[in-house]
Amino acid sequence: MSPRKAGRRKAPESFSVEKAHAAQLAMSKHVITEDHLPNEIRHVAGVDVTYTKDQSISVVVVLNHESLSINEYKVAYTKTKFPYVPTLLSFRELHPSFASIKKLEQHPDVFLVDGQGIMHQNRLGFASHLGLVLKAPTIGVAKRPLTGKVGEYNEANWAPITDKNDIIGAALLTERSKKPIYVSVGHMISLKRALDIVKHYTNDHRIPKPLRIAHRLVTKERRKLQKVE
């Protein structure tokens, strides 16, 4: 089983999938798909979450945008409150992610999230949900699309992903991989700017560096906890 799907199997009795979907639809109306971040970006964060038994582990790492060096990173351990439910990942990962982010001494200009933004059936994936809570720019970066149709690739090596005539994301081919990554607006950013930022961090790898480092660190933390258990 994937570490992301591990943990508690049953949701609290008060949790309703139908109400969660309705909440997503309501919150999606508040997502901003225009740029609300500095022209000159200084710090970019990557967020990742993993699980072991009843524990959620979140890591947020902040990189200097120019040097690509690590400025700081924080780890948070929280009790897993919800099971893995497809299309409702944000209700599982929001709490542990916020727990690590609130420890930061810096305020990143934008957050890269291992998940979907508006490329979601209800236009509110984890990246968008987190952006609304933080009131900060976020970008969704996923290894596979959740919904939509991939179009033709352009000279910039990305193809629009559409759903009901709306562009909801892009499949991006990086120089180091023949497999695309799937980029979507989270909150307070345009798709063009989101693609520019993601490209900046994928010169030597398919996965953007902030997310790659966050994944490595959170995996290390999970293994440490499993040894104790």
Summary of the structure (lengths in Angstrom):
residues: 229
radius of gyration: 16.7
end to end distance: 17.9
largest distance: 50.8
contacts: 814
relative contact order: 0.18
helix: 29%
strand: 27%
